[in-house]
Amino acid sequence: MSHEQEMIALKEKLAYYERIIKTISTPIIPSIVPKTILIPIAGYMFRERFENIQTKTLQYIGDHKEIEQAVFDFTGVTVEDVEAFDYNELAISITNLNSSLRLMGIRPIYVGFNPRFIREIVHASIQVDIETYKSFREALNKILVESNQFIGIK
């Protein structure tokens, strides 16, 4: 194999792995609570990844018209994962995601923010108007209570 062919093969392999990473970096999971999806977010945060989360979520909701709530779970995001992502920029990205979902008639809910993230947002006097809960379970319980539903174990 020539050097040129090897470079082409490596570029194709790199593009293939980038597609895999984009696909698995934003899983969207239908919840046990009707009309609700969970988007678990874990690991390193950067602008392109957050844009991918927004795009993939909006596409999913566009394809699944029955969805009414989207729960974004940041429990898996550590302080180190957001250190390189400016907190102001992250807050703006969350606000934009929130606005996009509301325009689609979706209730966005956020859970699992770590204390440092919250402290940095408050310290920077960044205005973020979002619905938050400590945990995924707490958010689901709130949705169930509001809709007068319960989940029984059989």
Secondary structure, DSSP 4 states (H G I P E B T S, - for coil): --HHHHHHHHHHHHHHHHHHHHHHTS--EE-SSTTEEEEEEES---HHHHHHHHHHHHHHHHH-TT--EEEEEEEE--HHHHTTS-HHHHHHHHHHHHHHHHHTT-EEEEE---HHHHHHHHHTT-----EEESSHHHHHHHHHHHTT------
